[in-house]
Amino acid sequence: MGAPHKNERDVPAPLLHALNHSIRRRILRLLDERGDGGRLSPVEAADSLGLMLTTVAYHFRVLVATNAIEEIDRRQVRGTIQHFFQRGATLREADWVKGVLADTALTD
């Protein structure tokens, strides 16, 4: 085995895991629609995607665990805490993710 070629990417396995589910890709697209400084809460994502909050919250936890997104704010809303997230460092460093999200948009 030789040395890696210059054009080979060091793709972190956790990021691949994060991208391996259509709901997580849909959440990331929602974040992309909000721009670089955009933020999104699980409640907003659940409403936008027409999914149950528990389902969306699970996928947010996976995205956080893989550093694809990071929590940036918390607010008390009607007796509960609403969490807000933005793109994480892993996602910001992987320019190729936008291509994956675009390529899978029609099938998700």
C-alpha positions in Angstrom: 0.0 0.0 0.0 1.3 3.4 -1.0 0.8 6.8 0.6 -2.6 8.3 0.1 -3.1 10.4 -3.0 -3.4 14.1 -2.7 -7.0 14.1 -3.8 -8.2 11.4 -1.4 -10.3 12.8 1.4 -10.1 12.0 5.0 -13.8 11.5 5.6 -14.8 11.0 9.3 -16.9 7.9 9.8 -19.3 9.7 12.2 -20.1 12.3 9.5 -20.9 9.5 7.1 -23.2 8.0 9.8 -24.9 11.3 10.2 -25.6 11.6 6.4 -26.8 8.0 6.2 -30.5 8.8 7.1 -32.9 10.9 5.1 -34.4 12.7 8.1 -30.9 13.9 9.1 -30.2 15.1 5.6 -33.5 16.9 5.6 -32.6 18.6 8.9 -29.2 19.7 7.4 -30.9 21.1 4.3 -33.2 23.2 6.6 -30.1 24.6 8.3 -28.5 25.3 4.9 -31.6 27.2 3.8 -31.0 29.5 6.8 -27.5 30.5 5.7 -24.1 30.4 7.4 -25.3 31.9 10.6 -28.6 30.1 10.5 -30.0 28.3 13.5 -32.7 25.7 13.9 -34.5 24.1 16.8 -35.9 20.6 16.8 -39.4 22.1 17.3 -39.0 24.2 14.1 -37.6 21.2 12.2 -40.5 19.0 13.3 -43.0 21.6 12.2 -41.3 22.2 8.9 -40.8 18.5 8.1 -44.2 17.4 9.4 -42.7 14.8 11.8 -43.1 14.1 15.4 -40.9 16.1 17.8 -39.5 12.9 19.4 -38.4 11.5 16.1 -36.7 14.8 15.1 -35.1 15.2 18.5 -33.5 11.8 18.2 -32.0 12.7 14.9 -30.7 16.0 16.3 -29.0 14.0 19.1 -27.2 11.9 16.4 -26.2 15.0 14.5 -24.8 16.5 17.7 -22.9 13.3 18.6 -21.2 13.3 15.2 -20.3 17.1 15.5 -22.4 17.8 12.4 -24.4 20.4 14.4 -23.8 22.2 17.7 -26.0 23.8 20.2 -25.7 27.6 20.3 -28.6 28.8 22.4 -31.4 27.8 24.8 -34.6 29.6 25.6 -37.5 29.0 27.9 -40.6 28.7 25.9 -44.0 27.9 27.5 -42.5 26.0 30.4 -39.9 24.1 28.4 -36.4 24.7 27.2 -36.1 25.1 23.4 -32.6 24.4 22.1 -31.1 26.0 18.9 -28.4 24.5 16.7 -26.2 25.6 13.9 -23.8 23.7 11.6 -20.9 22.1 13.5 -17.2 22.2 12.9 -17.2 18.8 11.1 -19.9 19.9 8.7 -18.3 23.3 8.1 -15.0 21.7 7.1 -16.6 19.1 4.7 -17.5 21.1 1.6 -18.5 17.9 -0.2 -21.5 17.6 2.1 -23.5 20.2 0.1 -23.1 18.0 -2.9 -24.5 15.0 -1.0 -27.4 17.0 0.2 -28.2 18.3 -3.3 -27.8 14.8 -4.9 -30.2 13.2 -2.4 -32.8 16.0 -2.2 -35.2 14.5 -4.7 -35.2 11.1 -3.1 -35.5 12.1 0.6 
